[in-house]
């Protein structure tokens, strides 16, 4: 079975500081994709960043980057220079070529303190 | 390009009733997936439709059903509503079906908040 675990229900970060959100996953498939989605309060969920399992290079999107540790099945999200607009629920998600469906973690609520 | 739209945004029903939710994907997207989001269970996959065919489904009872039309719009139906069906129902569209590899990024709608009394 595929699982995604986010062990931090809530995190806080000071504005302009850096924060790392943790995600671990489990799958026996070799072909899979990992995603971080952001869900702001009362707003639509949007994709933050994605990582293909076959790529060794960590994905980066502006202030967002991941630390993809394939052997450890870890996929953490680093947010640099945090902004008030980064406050949201962050979901880690996995999709494998075997199951063809997204498995989401339980989410981490990020608070950004001014 | 317009995003994913869902109607209605809010719905209040009573136990035993049935409900139909609608989702219009991004133009050109042929895959539509549905999720149930609750504080306790998080995001749970309901099903995915691609080219009017259900390609995959999650672990939900048969009271939950869906369909997709030739224009890729999708509807989800829940019959004999229970209190536990109260949730935010999210629809997501993607260019290809979720097994399609590279273009399997999902774009989410704002959701329909269903309250069952």
Interface residues (C-beta under 8 A of the other chain):
Chain A: X33 X35 X37 X43 X44 X45 X46 X47 X50 X52 X91 X95 X97 X99 X100 X101 X102 X103 X104 X105 X106 X107
Chain B: X3 X4 X33 X35 X42 X43 X45 X48 X55 X56 X58 X90 X92 X97 X98 X99 X101 X102 X104 X105 X106 X107 X108 X109 X110 X111
